[in-house]
C-alpha cells in the first residue's frame, strides 16, 4: 500500500454490488488515483487483485424470512467485519448492498471510528417501503450516491442523508438500440425467462413460468425460450425446467446474457434491476414476483405505487406487473400473446423505454461521477 493512498473499505454482498465495486476500482486506476481496497469482494473485484475477508455468499440474503433464518451467521460475519475495519482504519467505508448486514456494520463503525466517512452507493428504496428509514440512516451515513434520478429529492423530503445522483451504470454500458427494430417479433417468438438470481425466487417463480409456457403451448403459441442464470444456480434451474413445454436454452455469463437481450422479442422477468436492463435493451417485458411467507404478512408496509424501476423512472406504468396470487399462469399466458403482437400494448412499452433511456442519460459515465464524488467526500472536512 502506498503511503498516501486513499483507503476504501468495501461492503459488498451481491453480484450487482460486486459489478459496481469492480467498475469503481477500474475507474480509480484510469484516473491515476492511488486507492487501496479492503473488505468484501465478489469474483469481479477479486479479479482486479482485491482479497475478500470471506465469501460474500455468506451475507447474500434477501427477504425478512431469509434474514431471520441466517441471523446467527450474519451476526458472526458482522462482528468479524467490524474487527477488520477497526484494524484497517479506512478513510471511506463504502456500503454498496446487503443493507441488513452493512447498516449494522456502519452503526458500530460510526461510534468506533468517527473519522471514517461512510458512503452508501445505491440508495435504499425508501420510496417503496418504510420511508422512515431515510431519517434514521442519517445518523451513520454521510452521503448517498443514487442511481435513479428522482432519489435525491425523495431523500431530501424524508430528511435523509445528503445525496447525489451519479447515473445508472446501465445507461453507459448498454448500446443505444432503435426501438423501431423491436416492433415485430420473430417467428417463433424469442422469449427470455428470468426467474431471479436467488434460490427463494427460483423456487417461487420457476413453477409460474413453467405453467405459463405449458398453457401457451396448449394454445398453439410458438416460441424459443432462453433462460440466463448464474453458475451457482445452474443445476437448480436445469432441474426445475426439465419438464417445461418449451425446453429453454440455459446460459450463464454477462456477455451471453447481453447478446440474448439484443435479440430477444420479449421477457418474463422477476421484479428487480433486470427489468431496467430489459427496458434499455428495448425488450417488452412482463414483470412477475411472489413474496416469501413472512414478507406476505407485512406487505401492508409497502408504500410505493410500483416495484418496477422502468415505471418509477418513467413516472407512469410502462411494464405490467403481476405479484403473488395475481401472478396467475393463465392470465400471464394471455399477456404474453398480446405483447407478442405488433400492436398497441407493445408499441406503448417501446415508447416508454425510449423515455427511460433519455432520462438516464448523463454527460459523464456513472462510474466516473461516482468515483469523483467519493473522492470529494473523502477530502471534505
N, C-alpha and C positions, 0 to 999 in steps of 0.2 A: 504493500500500500504506500502510495506517495504521501509525503508529509502534509501537503496542502490539499489533498483530495477531499471532496465532499463525501461524507459517509451517509449512505442511504440504506435504511433497513426496510426491506420489502416484506409485506404480509400478503401472501397470495395463496388461494386455496382452490381455485377453479382454472380450467383450461383457458377461459376467456381472459381471466386476470393474468395468467402466465403470458398470453399473447401481448397484452398491454405492457407488462413489465419488460418483455424482450424488446419490444419496439422502443421503449424508453432507453434501454441500455444501448441499442444501436444509435439512437439519436444523440445521446451524450457523447458517444465516440465520434460521430460525424461532426459534432460541434466543437470537438477538441476540448471538451470539459473533462477534467480529471475527477472521476467518480468511483468510489469503492462501494460495491454492492454486497449486502449481507442479508440474511434472513431466510425466507421460504421461497422456493422456486420450483416451477414445473419444468418439463422437458425442454421447452424453448429457451428459458432463461439459463438452464444448466448447459445447454449447447453453446452459450456465449461465455462460459467459464465460471458461472456462479455456482457455489455449493449451497445445497438446501439443508437446513437444520434437521428436517425429517421429511418423509414422503407426504406431499400435500394432500394426497387422497385421504389421509387421516382426519382432515378437517373439512373435506368436501362434502358437506351435508346441507340439505335444503328441506325446509318444512319443519314445523314445530314437533311433529312426531319423531322425525329422524334425529333432531337435536336432543330430545328427551332420552331416547334410547342410547345415544352415544355420549351423553354428558360426562361420564367418568373419564373417558378417553380425551374428550375435549378439554376438560379441566387440567389433566396431566400435561397436555400439549401447551395449554395457555401458560402454565407455570414455567415450563421449560423455555418457552419463547421469551417470557419476561426476564428470566435469568440471563438469557443470551443477550438481550437488548441492553441490559444493565452493564454487561461486560463490554459490549461494543461501544456504547455511548454515542449513538449516531447523531448527525446533525438533523436528519429528517427521518421520521417514521412514516412510511408510505403505506397506507391501507388501501388495497385495491378491491378485495371482495371478502366473502365469508364474514359478514357482519357479526353473527353470533359469536364468532371467535375473536375477530380483530378488535371489536369495541371493548371487550373485556381486557384485552391486552393494552389498548390505548388508555383506558381509565387508570390502570396501575402505573403506566409509564408517565402519565401526566403528573402524578404525585412523586414518583421516584426520580424522574429526570425532567424537571420543569423546563430546562433549557432546550430540550429537543422539540423541534417543530413537528406537529402531526398534521399530515395532509391525507385527505380521503380522495382517491381517484375513482370517479363514478359515484354520483350522488345516490343516497338511499331513496327508495321510491315513496317518499312521504306524500306525494300527490296521489298515491294509490291506497295507502292504508296507514294508520297510526301517524297522523300528521304531527302529533305532539313530540315525536322523536326528534324533529328538527331542532327544537329549542334545547332539548336535553343533551344532544351531542355537542352543542356549542361549548360545553364545559371542558371537553377534551379533544376537540378538533379545531385546528387553527384555520384551515382553508379546505374548500371542496372544489375539485376540478370536475365540472359537469360535462356530459357528452350529449345532452339534449338541450336545445336552445331555450326552452321555457323554464328550466330548472333554477337558474339563479334568482329569478323573480319570485318563484314559489318559495324558495328558501328564505328570501328576504321577508316576505309577508308572514312566514311562520317563525320569524326571529331565529333562524338557524345560523350556522357559521357563514363567514364570508365565502362567496363562491364566484368562480369564473367559468364561463363556457369556453371550452377549448376545442369543440368539434367532435364529431363521432369518427372513430378510426375508419369505419367502413366507407365513409364518404370519399376518402382518399385512395382506398385500396381497390374499390370496385370500379371497373371502367364504365364510362358513360354509355348506356345502352338505349337505343332508339325504341321507345315503347311501341311504335307502329309495327316493328318486326315481330312483336308478340301478340298481335291481334288474332291471328289464326293459329289453331293448334295443328300439330302434325297428325297423321293417321298411321298407326294408332297414337293416341294421346300419350305424351311423355309426362307421367305423374311422378313427383318426388314425395316420398313419405318420410316425415321427420318426427319420430315419436319422443324425442328428447335425448338428453345426454346423462341422465341419472337413472339408476335401477328402478326407483319408485315410479318415475314417469314411464319407463318402458313397460313395467308391469301393468300400469293402469291404461295406457294408450294403445299398446300393440293389439289387444283384442278389438278395440273400437275400429282401428284401421283395417284389421283383417276382416271383420264383419262387413264393413263398408265395401271393401273390394269384392266380397262374395255377392253382395246384393247387386253391385254394378255388373258383375259377370252374368248374373241371372237375368239382368235387364238388357243384355246384349251390348254393353259398353265395352269398347276395346281400348286397352292401354298397356304401355310398358311402364313398369314400376322400378324406380331406383331408390335405395334406402341408404343414405350416408349415415355412418355411425363412427364411434371412436374405438380404437383397438381393444380396450378392456371390456367393451360390451359386445364385441363381435360374436362370440359364441352364443350369448344370451339372445341376441337379435336374430341370429340364424335359426336357432331352435324355435323361437316364437313365431317365425314367419314361414316355417316349412309347410304348413297346411293352407297357406293363402291361395286364393283362386288365381291370382296373378303372382307368379314367383318373382320376388324382387331381385334386382342386381344389387348386392350389398357392397358398398365401397367404404374405404377409410382414407383419411388424409385430406388436408386443406385444399391442395391443388386439384384433386379428383372431385371434391365437392363443388368447388368453384366452376370447374368445367361442366359439371352436370347442371348447375344453376343457369349457366349461359344458354343451355339447350332446352331447359325444361319448359313445358307448357303451363303447368300448374302444380300446386303443392298442397298437401295436407300436413300441417305443422303444429307441433306443441307450442303453446303460447310462450313467448320469450324473445330474446335478441334475434333468434333466427328469422323471425317474421320481418324484421327490419332489413336483414340481409337479402331476403327474398324480394322485398319491395324495391331495393336498389338494383337488383338484377331483373326487375320488371317481370316477376313471376306471380301471376294471380294466385291467391292463397286463401285457404280456409283454415282458421286457427281453432284448435281444439285443446281442451285441458280437463283434467279431473284432479281435484284436491285430495290429499290424503285424509284419513278419517278424522283426526284431531282438527286439522285446518277447516274441515267442513263445519265443525261445531262452532267455530269463531268467525265464520265468514261475514257475519254482520258487522265486523270491524272494518271491512273494506269500504273505502270512501271514494275510490276512483271510478270514473264512468266507463273505463275500458282498461284492459290489461295489455292491449296491443300497442307496441311502440309506433308503428305506422299511423295508427289512429290518433295517438297523442300528438305526434308531430304535425299531422295534417289538421288537427283540431276538428275532425269530423269522422264518422265511421267509414273507413276505406276497406278494411279487412273484416269480413264477418267472423264472429267468434261464437263458439258453442262450448259451454262449460258444463261439467258434472252431468246431471241427468239429461241435459239438453244436447249433449254430445251423442245423439241417437243415430246409429248407423244408417237407418232408413232415410232419415232427414238429410244427413251428410251426403249420402249417395246421390240424392236428387240435386243437392247443391253443386256437387262435382259435375254432374251432367250439364247443368245450366252454365257453370263457369267455363266449360269447355267450348261453348259456342262463341262465334264472333258476334256478340250480342251486347245489349245494354249493360249488363252486370259486369262483364269482362272489361268493356271499354271504360266504365267508371273507375274500376280499380287501377287500370293503367294510367288514367288521367291523374288519380290521386298519387300514384307513385312518382309521376313527374314533379308534382308539387313538393313531395317529401325530399326528393333529390335536390331540388332548388333551395329548400330551406336549410339543408345541411351543408351547403357549400360554404367554404371558408377560404380566405386569401392565402393561408399557410396550412400545411399539413397538421392534423390534430396532434400527432406525436411531438412535433416541434413546438407547438403552442403549449402543450402540457409540460414539456421539459423546461421551457423558458419560465413558466410560472413557478415551477418547483424551485428553480434557481433563485428566482426573485424572492420567494417566501423564505428560503434558506438564508438569504443575505439580509433580510429585513431585521430590524431590531424590535 
